[in-house]
Amino acid sequence: MIIPLEGQDAVSATRIVAMVRSGDKTFLYFRDGTTATTGFRPETLRKRYNAFCKEARDNARALCGRMGGNME
């Protein structure tokens, strides 16, 4: 459950307790009380998360197929 951010940064979605959009920034609030800031809107973060999950599933299926396994 990873959300890719700018550059090579990423955060675990399970750590996030809130996303607050203010101006042109989104503040991510984590369970441990720390925060992070991104230029992505919450809707864009959701799309990036979904795209990351789809790519991971597709890659896992391809790997299982090459190794003779079954993902279903």
Backbone as a printed PyTorch tensor [residue, N CA C, xyz], in Angstrom:
tensor([[[  0.8380,  -1.1710,   0.0000],
         [  0.0000,   0.0000,   0.0000],
         [  0.8860,   1.2380,   0.0000]],

        [[  1.5350,   1.4420,  -1.1170],
         [  2.4930,   2.5370,  -1.2700],
         [  1.9020,   3.6170,  -2.1730]],

        [[  2.1200,   4.8570,  -1.8170],
         [  1.7230,   5.9830,  -2.6610],
         [  2.9960,   6.6710,  -3.1530]],

        [[  3.2640,   6.6220,  -4.4650],
         [  4.4350,   7.3300,  -4.9950],
         [  4.2270,   8.8460,  -4.9250]],

        [[  5.2630,   9.5470,  -4.5000],
         [  5.2250,  11.0090,  -4.4510],
         [  6.1910,  11.5510,  -5.4940]],

        [[  6.6160,  12.7800,  -5.3350],
         [  7.5560,  13.3850,  -6.2670],
         [  8.8900,  12.6400,  -6.2370]],

        [[  9.5340,  12.5850,  -7.4020],
         [ 10.8450,  11.9500,  -7.4860],
         [ 10.7870,  10.4950,  -7.0760]],

        [[ 11.7000,  10.0870,  -6.2230],
         [ 11.7730,   8.7030,  -5.7500],
         [ 11.0730,   8.5100,  -4.4130]],

        [[ 10.4310,   9.5560,  -3.8860],
         [  9.7640,   9.4610,  -2.5900],
         [  8.4730,   8.6660,  -2.6900]],

        [[  8.1510,   7.9890,  -1.5960],
         [  6.9010,   7.2330,  -1.4940],
         [  6.5380,   7.1400,  -0.0160]],

        [[  5.2460,   6.9570,   0.2580],
         [  4.7920,   6.7760,   1.6350],
         [  3.8530,   5.5780,   1.6870]],

        [[  3.7880,   4.9680,   2.8450],
         [  2.8560,   3.8650,   3.0660],
         [  1.4740,   4.4470,   3.3670]],

        [[  0.4850,   3.9980,   2.6280],
         [ -0.8790,   4.5010,   2.8250],
         [ -1.4130,   4.1350,   4.2060]],

        [[ -0.9110,   3.0590,   4.7940],
         [ -1.3910,   2.6430,   6.1170],
         [ -0.9410,   3.5920,   7.2190]],

        [[  0.0880,   4.4120,   6.9580],
         [  0.5750,   5.3800,   7.9540],
         [ -0.2330,   6.6680,   7.9600]],

        [[ -0.9330,   6.9750,   6.8700],
         [ -1.6200,   8.2610,   6.7190],
         [ -2.9470,   8.2540,   7.4720]],

        [[ -3.1580,   9.2920,   8.2890],
         [ -4.4360,   9.4400,   8.9830],
         [ -5.2600,  10.5750,   8.3910]],

        [[ -4.6120,  11.5150,   7.7000],
         [ -5.3510,  12.6230,   7.0920],
         [ -4.5380,  13.2520,   5.9720]],

        [[ -5.2740,  13.7680,   4.9690],
         [ -4.6970,  14.5770,   3.9020],
         [ -5.4720,  15.8770,   3.8800]],

        [[ -4.7540,  16.9840,   3.9620],
         [ -5.4100,  18.2880,   3.9830],
         [ -4.8170,  19.1460,   2.8760]],

        [[ -5.6830,  19.6120,   1.9840],
         [ -5.2530,  20.4790,   0.8860],
         [ -5.3430,  21.9250,   1.3490]],

        [[ -4.2580,  22.6660,   1.1660],
         [ -4.2260,  24.0770,   1.5090],
         [ -3.4400,  24.8010,   0.4300]],

        [[ -4.1050,  25.6600,  -0.3080],
         [ -3.4380,  26.3600,  -1.4030],
         [ -3.0050,  25.3820,  -2.4720]],

        [[ -1.7250,  25.3820,  -2.7880],
         [ -1.2150,  24.4860,  -3.8230],
         [ -0.4560,  23.3000,  -3.2330]],

        [[ -0.6490,  23.0230,  -1.9430],
         [  0.0420,  21.9170,  -1.2810],
         [ -0.9550,  21.0080,  -0.5740]],

        [[ -0.5750,  19.7370,  -0.4370],
         [ -1.3370,  18.7820,   0.3560],
         [ -0.4580,  18.3420,   1.5120]],

        [[ -0.9910,  18.4450,   2.7060],
         [ -0.2680,  18.0280,   3.9050],
         [ -0.7290,  16.6260,   4.2770]],

        [[  0.2360,  15.7240,   4.4590],
         [ -0.0520,  14.3560,   4.8720],
         [  0.2640,  14.2450,   6.3550]],

        [[ -0.6970,  13.7900,   7.1360],
         [ -0.5110,  13.6140,   8.5780],
         [ -0.4380,  12.1230,   8.8660]],

        [[  0.6200,  11.7190,   9.5850],
         [  0.8730,  10.3110,   9.8470],
         [  0.5260,   9.9250,  11.2800]],

        [[  0.3670,   8.6300,  11.4860],
         [  0.0090,   8.0900,  12.8100],
         [  0.9830,   8.5000,  13.9100]],

        [[  2.2540,   8.6210,  13.5620],
         [  3.2620,   8.9350,  14.5800],
         [  3.3710,  10.4320,  14.8710]],

        [[  2.4920,  11.2400,  14.2620],
         [  2.4860,  12.6800,  14.5210],
         [  3.3140,  13.5000,  13.5410]],

        [[  4.0670,  12.8510,  12.6760],
         [  4.8600,  13.5830,  11.6970],
         [  3.9900,  13.9800,  10.5100]],

        [[  4.5220,  14.8750,   9.6970],
         [  3.8020,  15.3240,   8.5110],
         [  4.7350,  15.3300,   7.3090]],

        [[  4.1420,  15.3450,   6.1430],
         [  4.8740,  15.5090,   4.8920],
         [  4.0480,  16.4230,   4.0030]],

        [[  4.6910,  17.0550,   3.0630],
         [  4.0180,  17.9720,   2.1520],
         [  4.2890,  17.5400,   0.7200]],

        [[  3.2540,  17.6160,  -0.1020],
         [  3.3980,  17.2860,  -1.5150],
         [  2.6260,  18.3000,  -2.3460]],

        [[  3.0120,  18.4400,  -3.5800],
         [  2.2990,  19.3210,  -4.4920],
         [  1.1090,  18.6340,  -5.1490]],

        [[  1.0090,  17.3100,  -4.9790],
         [ -0.1080,  16.5720,  -5.5790],
         [ -1.4030,  16.7980,  -4.8090]],

        [[ -2.5070,  16.8560,  -5.5390],
         [ -3.8180,  16.9260,  -4.9070],
         [ -4.1930,  15.5390,  -4.3870]],

        [[ -5.0640,  15.4420,  -3.3680],
         [ -5.4850,  14.1250,  -2.8710],
         [ -6.0360,  13.2170,  -3.9800]],

        [[ -6.7680,  13.7900,  -4.9390],
         [ -7.3100,  12.9870,  -6.0440],
         [ -6.1910,  12.3870,  -6.8920]],

        [[ -5.1310,  13.1640,  -7.0940],
         [ -3.9830,  12.6860,  -7.8600],
         [ -3.2490,  11.5970,  -7.0920]],

        [[ -3.1330,  11.7520,  -5.7760],
         [ -2.4940,  10.7180,  -4.9600],
         [ -3.2690,   9.4060,  -5.0560]],

        [[ -4.5950,   9.4870,  -5.0520],
         [ -5.4250,   8.2860,  -5.2000],
         [ -5.1650,   7.6280,  -6.5380]],

        [[ -5.0950,   8.4140,  -7.6010],
         [ -4.8300,   7.8650,  -8.9360],
         [ -3.4460,   7.2320,  -9.0080]],

        [[ -2.4650,   7.8720,  -8.4030],
         [ -1.1030,   7.3240,  -8.4080],
         [ -1.0550,   6.0160,  -7.6210]],

        [[ -1.7650,   5.9490,  -6.5010],
         [ -1.8400,   4.7240,  -5.7020],
         [ -2.4750,   3.5970,  -6.5200]],

        [[ -3.6030,   3.8840,  -7.1630],
         [ -4.2880,   2.8660,  -7.9660],
         [ -3.4210,   2.3910,  -9.1270]],

        [[ -2.7210,   3.3050,  -9.7830],
         [ -1.8390,   2.9340, -10.8940],
         [ -0.6770,   2.0780, -10.3930]],

        [[ -0.1240,   2.4180,  -9.2320],
         [  0.9710,   1.6470,  -8.6570],
         [  0.5080,   0.2260,  -8.3400]],

        [[ -0.6850,   0.0890,  -7.7470],
         [ -1.2270,  -1.2380,  -7.4140],
         [ -1.4670,  -2.0600,  -8.6700]],

        [[ -2.0120,  -1.4390,  -9.7140],
         [ -2.2730,  -2.1560, -10.9560],
         [ -0.9660,  -2.6460, -11.5780]],

        [[  0.0440,  -1.7930, -11.6040],
         [  1.3350,  -2.1870, -12.1770],
         [  1.9530,  -3.3320, -11.3730]],

        [[  1.8380,  -3.2690, -10.0380],
         [  2.3840,  -4.3370,  -9.1950],
         [  1.6620,  -5.6590,  -9.4610]],

        [[  0.3200,  -5.6200,  -9.5830],
         [ -0.4450,  -6.8410,  -9.8930],
         [ -0.0570,  -7.4060, -11.2470]],

        [[  0.0430,  -6.5410, -12.2530],
         [  0.4140,  -6.9900, -13.6010],
         [  1.8030,  -7.6310, -13.6020]],

        [[  2.7480,  -7.0130, -12.9020],
         [  4.0960,  -7.5610, -12.8260],
         [  4.1070,  -8.9020, -12.0920]],

        [[  3.3140,  -9.0180, -11.0300],
         [  3.2540, -10.2710, -10.2740],
         [  2.6410, -11.3820, -11.1250]],

        [[  1.5990, -11.0590, -11.8820],
         [  0.9800, -12.0660, -12.7620],
         [  1.9640, -12.5460, -13.8250]],

        [[  2.7010, -11.6130, -14.4080],
         [  3.6860, -11.9750, -15.4280],
         [  4.7690, -12.8680, -14.8230]],

        [[  5.2260, -12.5430, -13.6350],
         [  6.2530, -13.3450, -12.9740],
         [  5.7250, -14.7390, -12.6500]],

        [[  4.5020, -14.8080, -12.1300],
         [  3.9100, -16.1160, -11.8090],
         [  3.7470, -16.9500, -13.0760]],

        [[  3.3660, -16.2980, -14.1690],
         [  3.2130, -17.0130, -15.4220],
         [  4.5280, -17.5840, -15.9110]],

        [[  5.6020, -16.8290, -15.7650],
         [  6.9270, -17.3190, -16.1860],
         [  7.4150, -18.4420, -15.2960]],

        [[  6.9780, -18.4230, -14.0330],
         [  7.4550, -19.4480, -13.0890],
         [  6.4770, -20.6260, -12.9870]],

        [[  5.4030, -20.5780, -13.7690],
         [  4.4460, -21.6740, -13.7670],
         [  3.4620, -21.6380, -12.6180]],

        [[  3.3460, -20.5060, -11.9450],
         [  2.4300, -20.3670, -10.8190],
         [  1.0720, -19.8460, -11.2510]],

        [[  0.2040, -19.6530, -10.2790],
         [ -1.1440, -19.1550, -10.5290],
         [ -1.4980, -18.1350,  -9.4600]],

        [[ -1.9450, -16.9420,  -9.8600],
         [ -2.2930, -15.8940,  -8.9060],
         [ -3.7550, -15.9610,  -8.4830]],

        [[ -4.5550, -16.7860,  -9.0790],
         [ -5.9900, -16.8020,  -8.7820],
         [ -6.3420, -17.7930,  -7.7670]]])
